[in-house]
Amino acid sequence: MMDKLEQYIRKNAEAFNDQEIPEGHLMRFEEILRSAQDDRPGNAQDERAGNAQLWGRGVRRIIWAAAGIAAALAAIIFISRPADRHEDWFANVGDDQTEICRAYYEKAGELSYEILANNPDGSLDQSLSSLTEESVPIIDQLPEDMDPAARSALLKEYYGDLLDGLKMMKNIKQ
């Protein structure tokens, strides 16, 4: 199924590139670039600027490490998942796309609650967020002219994989 999606996206790449750059983005980008060039070694104005630069590098390393851990966990969850699901998350939902999304959010909320309740130390918070947070829901990213049955199948597979990952996280013992 994901191969079909990838082929569809490659075939219709121009349809996904229809947004303009936000107003002022180029100016903000150039300002950040100039600031980064000013922060290069040898350009520090005083010891505080040097310390801020080191602190900034440390924060970036922590962010990259956390992102790497989250990506590795997601890869482990999705790569090691069984070919056939043990649970049909959308057995009673049908092919209505809105109902598929509603069912996913409801089940993801239940699993998330259980994960958080069983991990009071917050050790799985970052991984949980990486699986459940969507800046733009996938249903809004799919092309409108995509076959409704294909859209429904894709939503079930995508959200089913996420729910499988959440179920695996729920079963992690501390």
Helices and strands as residue ranges (DSSP letters): H 2-11, H 13-16, H 25-38, H 47-79, H 97-118, H 125-132, H 138-141, H 148-170
